[in-house]
């Protein structure tokens, strides 16, 4: 059965349209609170963090009201990276953690990411059970006034998150000689990211640290690297770090201004962990991972498995295969040794740990060649158009044409009204021709 509210990464959409409004967030809170309260009746605690969107101030109270109405005691943490929320959910032994965010989307979108007491994103099975509660009669889940939950604001969430991150590394880990440029995308990491790097002694140059409710991800961050490249160039930084709106993605820029995507970061980490004998089993990528990465791992005799797109699915395959490294080209990277979900800051620390003795970023990441890849998004009114006979015919034709010289992947976005087209081939002209065939049919 298809899910009604949840996509590949929680619930997401345009604010005050569809499911992203106060009324629905009350229902989400009541349903999630009811499910987790019934799961563990001895303890009823939920924690909530958010990114910097203006709409967070309208959606959070509704969510809190729903949770408290289900008998959950709620702690609100304010702006905090998604993995900070996941880590604190586990540390505080809460029943669930909820992140109010639309990740890399524009300010006018918002949504939810839900985490269980283990700090893991919820399975499809649990999401479907919560959806069933959302659509049930609300009145029967509303509790007696004597057992309503209490609500409290915690002001030190970012400090606690930073402390957890630093505890994963030796106490003598310092970045005194490293110049770092960082773009926080005017998002959830705007406080914790610069504070963390400065506390380790790095010289830090920042952009995207002045959120105003509307500028999250706007011409900045991991989805637009112009600002971080300019910052690296201006200050001659050793490395540039670009986060997204909820800081669970990371894209890097080396000292030569080359963009380093998730695939290249994963390759470097896998290479280092394999050499240090700390890589377990192999690496999980996704259907979008570059073929060059797969080829590199084959040459290195490192097992490589592809998961569906979405870091939740990457984590599920990691658990199934007992791997401790996985991630996406977009910069969602899960370091299974330290975290349960993607964390841009944690990945940055692991990279910087490799650079602390003077290694240049351009040398660290120059270990394999990407197969030329083209990514295009097509706006559609109905994503199910991809299942029409006409589209299936066009996709089959394109796949047949490129089969001996590359590959194509056409899929529905899990978070936006888009059809995503990805093609890989050294034959650029053929690749463009195949993409046009699919795009023409979709339009």
C-alpha positions in Angstrom: 0.0 0.0 0.0 1.4 3.4 -1.0 1.9 6.0 1.8 -0.5 8.9 1.8 1.5 11.6 3.7 5.1 10.4 4.0 7.6 10.6 1.1 11.2 9.4 0.8 12.3 11.7 3.6 9.4 12.5 5.9 6.6 14.8 5.1 7.2 17.9 2.9 5.4 20.5 0.8 4.4 24.1 0.3 3.4 25.9 3.5 -0.4 26.5 4.0 -1.1 24.3 1.0 -1.9 20.6 1.1 -0.6 18.9 4.3 1.7 21.6 5.5 -0.5 23.7 7.8 -1.3 24.1 11.4 -4.4 21.8 11.3 -2.4 18.9 9.8 0.6 19.4 12.1 -1.7 19.1 15.1 -3.0 15.8 13.6 0.6 14.7 12.9 1.6 15.5 16.5 -1.5 13.7 17.9 -1.0 10.6 15.7 2.8 10.3 16.3 2.4 11.0 20.0 -0.4 8.4 20.3 1.6 5.8 18.5 4.8 6.2 20.6 2.9 6.6 23.9 1.2 3.3 23.3 4.6 1.8 22.4 6.1 2.7 25.7 3.7 3.8 28.4 6.3 4.2 31.1 7.9 7.2 29.4 6.3 9.8 27.2 8.8 12.3 25.9 9.2 14.0 22.5 11.8 16.5 21.4 11.4 19.0 18.5 14.1 20.9 16.6 13.7 23.0 13.4 15.5 24.9 10.8 15.2 28.7 10.2 12.1 29.0 8.1 9.6 31.6 9.2 6.8 29.0 8.9 8.5 27.0 11.7 7.0 29.5 14.1 3.5 28.7 12.9 3.9 24.9 12.5 5.8 24.2 15.7 3.0 25.3 18.1 0.5 23.2 16.3 2.8 20.1 16.4 3.5 20.7 20.1 -0.3 21.0 20.8 -0.9 17.7 19.1 1.9 15.9 21.0 0.8 17.3 24.4 -2.8 16.4 23.7 -1.6 12.8 23.3 0.1 13.0 26.7 3.7 13.5 25.5 6.0 15.8 27.4 7.7 18.0 24.8 11.1 19.7 24.8 11.6 22.3 22.0 15.3 22.9 21.0 15.1 25.7 18.4 17.3 25.7 15.3 19.5 22.6 15.3 21.0 20.3 12.5 18.9 17.2 11.8 21.5 14.8 13.1 21.8 16.9 16.3 18.1 16.2 16.8 18.7 12.5 16.1 21.6 12.3 18.5 19.8 14.1 21.3 16.7 11.9 20.8 18.9 8.9 21.7 20.9 10.6 24.4 17.8 12.0 26.2 16.0 8.6 25.8 13.0 10.3 24.3 10.2 8.3 22.6 10.6 10.3 19.4 12.3 13.2 17.9 10.8 15.5 15.2 12.7 17.8 12.9 10.6 20.6 11.3 12.4 21.2 8.0 12.2 21.0 4.3 15.9 20.4 4.0 17.4 21.9 0.8 14.0 23.2 -0.4 13.1 27.0 -0.6 11.8 28.9 2.4 8.1 28.5 1.2 8.3 24.7 1.8 8.4 23.0 5.1 7.8 19.5 6.6 8.8 16.9 9.1 11.4 14.2 9.7 10.6 11.7 12.4 13.1 9.7 14.5 12.5 6.8 16.9 14.1 6.4 20.3 17.1 4.7 18.6 17.8 7.9 16.6 16.8 6.2 13.4 14.3 7.5 10.8 11.1 5.6 11.0 10.5 2.6 8.8 7.8 2.5 6.1 5.8 0.1 8.3 5.7 2.6 11.3 5.0 5.5 9.0 1.9 3.7 7.6 0.7 3.0 11.1 1.0 6.7 12.0 -0.8 7.6 8.8 -3.7 5.3 9.9 -3.9 7.2 13.2 -3.8 10.5 11.3 -6.9 9.5 9.4 -8.7 8.1 12.4 -11.3 10.0 14.5 -9.3 12.6 16.5 -11.5 12.7 19.5 -10.8 9.2 20.7 -7.0 10.0 20.9 -7.5 13.2 22.9 -6.5 12.5 26.6 -8.1 13.6 29.9 -6.9 17.1 30.9 -5.1 15.5 34.0 -2.7 13.6 31.8 -1.8 16.2 29.2 1.9 16.6 28.4 4.0 19.5 29.6 6.2 21.7 27.3 9.6 23.1 28.0 12.3 25.0 26.0 15.9 23.7 26.2 18.5 26.4 25.3 21.7 24.4 25.2 20.9 21.9 22.4 23.6 23.2 20.1 26.2 23.0 22.8 25.3 19.5 23.6 25.4 18.5 20.0 28.8 20.0 19.5 30.0 18.1 22.6 28.8 14.8 21.2 30.5 15.5 17.8 33.8 16.4 19.5 33.7 13.3 21.7 34.0 11.1 18.6 37.6 12.3 18.0 40.8 12.3 20.1 41.0 15.1 22.7 44.2 16.5 21.0 42.4 16.9 17.7 43.0 20.5 16.7 42.7 22.5 13.4 45.0 25.4 14.3 46.7 25.6 10.9 43.7 25.1 8.7 41.7 27.9 7.1 38.1 26.9 6.5 35.4 28.6 4.5 31.9 27.5 5.4 28.4 28.3 3.9 25.7 27.4 6.4 22.9 28.1 3.9 21.2 30.4 6.4 19.8 27.2 7.9 19.9 25.0 11.0 23.7 24.8 11.2 24.2 28.6 11.3 25.2 28.5 15.0 26.7 25.1 15.6 28.9 24.8 12.5 31.1 28.0 12.9 31.2 27.5 16.7 32.4 23.9 16.4 35.2 24.7 13.9 36.3 27.8 15.9 36.4 25.7 19.1 38.9 23.4 17.4 41.2 26.3 16.6 40.5 26.7 12.9 40.5 30.1 11.1 36.9 30.2 10.0 35.3 32.4 7.2 31.5 32.3 7.1 28.6 33.0 4.8 25.0 32.0 5.1 24.9 32.7 8.9 22.3 35.4 9.0 18.9 33.7 8.6 15.9 36.0 8.2 13.2 33.3 7.7 13.2 33.6 3.9 16.9 33.2 2.8 17.4 29.6 3.8 19.1 27.8 0.8 18.6 31.0 -1.4 21.5 31.1 -3.8 23.7 29.5 -1.2 24.6 26.2 0.5 25.1 22.8 -0.9 22.7 23.3 -3.8 24.4 26.5 -5.0 28.2 26.6 -4.5 29.0 30.0 -6.0 29.3 31.6 -2.6 31.5 29.0 -1.1 33.8 29.0 -4.1 34.1 32.8 -3.9 34.8 32.6 -0.1 37.6 29.9 -0.7 39.1 32.1 -3.4 38.9 35.3 -1.4 40.6 34.0 1.7 42.7 31.3 0.1 41.1 28.7 2.4 42.4 25.2 2.5 38.8 23.8 2.1 35.3 25.1 1.7 32.3 23.4 3.3 28.7 23.9 2.1 25.8 22.6 4.1 22.1 22.6 3.3 19.1 23.9 5.2 19.0 21.3 7.9 22.8 20.5 7.7 22.4 16.9 6.9 24.1 17.3 3.5 27.6 18.5 2.7 29.4 19.5 -0.5 33.1 20.5 -0.4 35.3 22.8 -2.4 39.1 22.2 -2.5 41.8 24.8 -2.5 41.8 24.8 -6.3 38.0 25.6 -6.3 37.0 22.1 -7.6 33.6 20.9 -6.4 33.7 17.7 -4.4 30.3 15.9 -4.3 29.1 13.1 -2.1 30.5 10.4 -4.3 34.0 11.7 -4.1 33.7 12.2 -0.3 32.5 8.6 0.1 35.4 7.3 -2.0 37.9 9.2 0.1 36.4 8.1 3.4 36.1 4.4 2.2 39.7 4.5 1.0 40.9 5.8 4.4 38.8 3.6 6.5 39.8 0.5 4.4 43.4 1.4 4.9 42.9 1.9 8.7 40.9 -1.4 8.9 37.8 0.3 10.2 35.6 -0.1 7.1 33.0 -2.8 7.8 31.7 -5.0 5.0 31.6 -2.4 2.3 29.8 0.8 1.1 26.2 1.6 0.3 25.4 4.1 -2.5 22.2 4.8 -4.3 20.8 4.4 -7.8 22.1 7.9 -8.4 25.7 7.1 -7.4 28.1 7.7 -10.3 29.3 4.6 -12.2 32.8 5.8 -11.8 32.5 5.3 -8.0 31.2 1.8 -8.5 34.1 1.0 -10.9 36.6 2.5 -8.3 35.3 0.2 -5.6 35.5 -2.8 -7.9 39.2 -2.0 -8.6 39.8 -1.6 -4.8 37.9 -4.8 -4.1 35.5 -2.9 -1.8 32.0 -4.3 -1.9 29.5 -1.7 -3.2 25.7 -2.0 -3.0 23.1 0.4 -4.4 20.0 1.4 -2.4 16.9 3.4 -3.4 17.3 7.2 -3.3 17.0 8.6 0.2 19.4 8.3 3.1 16.8 6.4 5.1 17.0 3.6 2.5 20.8 3.8 2.5 20.8 3.3 6.3 18.4 0.3 6.0 20.7 -1.4 3.6 23.7 -0.6 5.8 22.0 -2.2 8.7 21.0 -5.2 6.7 24.5 -5.8 5.4 26.3 -4.6 8.6 28.2 -1.9 6.7 29.3 1.3 8.4 29.6 3.7 5.5 27.0 4.9 2.9 25.6 7.9 1.3 24.3 9.8 -1.7 25.9 11.9 -4.4 23.9 14.9 -3.1 26.0 14.9 0.1 23.9 12.8 2.5 26.6 10.7 4.0 26.1 8.3 7.0 29.1 7.5 9.1 27.7 4.4 10.8 30.5 4.3 13.3 29.2 7.6 14.8 25.7 8.5 13.6 22.3 7.1 12.5 21.6 9.6 9.7 23.4 12.1 7.4 25.4 14.8 9.2 27.3 17.4 7.2 29.3 18.6 10.3 30.3 15.1 11.3 31.5 14.3 7.8 33.4 17.7 7.7 35.2 16.7 10.9 36.2 13.3 9.5 37.5 15.0 6.4 39.4 17.7 8.4 40.9 14.9 10.6 42.5 13.6 7.4 43.8 17.1 6.6 45.2 18.0 10.0 48.8 17.0 9.1 48.9 19.1 6.0 47.2 17.0 3.3 45.7 19.1 0.5 42.0 18.6 -0.2 42.7 18.5 -4.0 45.0 15.5 -3.4 42.8 13.7 -0.9 39.8 13.6 -3.2 41.6 13.0 -6.6 41.3 9.2 -6.5 38.9 8.3 -9.2 37.3 9.8 -12.4 33.6 10.5 -12.6 31.7 9.3 -15.6 30.1 12.4 -17.2 26.6 12.7 -15.7 23.7 15.0 -16.6 20.9 15.6 -14.1 17.7 17.3 -15.1 14.4 18.0 -13.3 11.1 18.3 -15.1 8.2 20.0 -13.3 4.9 18.0 -13.6 1.4 18.3 -12.3 1.1 14.6 -11.7 4.2 12.5 -11.0 2.4 9.3 -12.0 2.7 10.5 -15.6 5.9 8.4 -15.5 3.7 5.3 -15.5 1.8 6.2 -18.6 2.2 4.0 -21.7 3.7 6.9 -23.7 6.3 7.7 -21.0 7.2 4.0 -20.5 7.8 3.7 -24.3 10.0 6.8 -24.4 12.0 5.6 -21.4 12.5 2.1 -22.9 13.7 3.7 -26.2 16.2 5.9 -24.4 17.5 3.1 -22.3 17.9 0.8 -25.3 19.8 3.6 -27.2 22.3 4.2 -24.3 22.6 0.6 -22.9 26.0 -0.1 -24.4 27.6 3.2 -23.6 26.0 4.3 -20.3 22.9 4.2 -18.2 19.8 6.3 -17.4 17.6 6.6 -14.4 14.2 8.3 -14.5 12.3 8.5 -11.2 9.7 10.5 -9.3 11.0 13.0 -6.7 10.0 11.9 -3.2 9.7 15.5 -1.9 8.8 17.8 -4.9 6.4 17.7 -8.0 9.3 16.7 -10.2 10.4 13.9 -12.4 14.2 13.5 -12.1 16.2 12.4 -15.1 19.8 11.2 -14.7 22.0 10.0 -17.5 25.7 8.8 -17.5 27.9 8.3 -20.5 31.2 9.3 -22.0 29.2 9.8 -25.3 27.8 13.3 -24.4 25.9 13.7 -27.7 24.1 10.4 -27.3 23.3 11.2 -23.7 21.7 14.5 -24.5 19.7 12.9 -27.3 18.3 10.2 -24.9 17.4 12.8 -22.2 15.6 14.9 -24.8 13.4 11.9 -25.8 12.3 11.5 -22.2 11.8 15.2 -21.5 9.8 15.8 -24.6 7.4 13.0 -23.6 7.0 14.3 -20.0 6.3 17.8 -21.2 
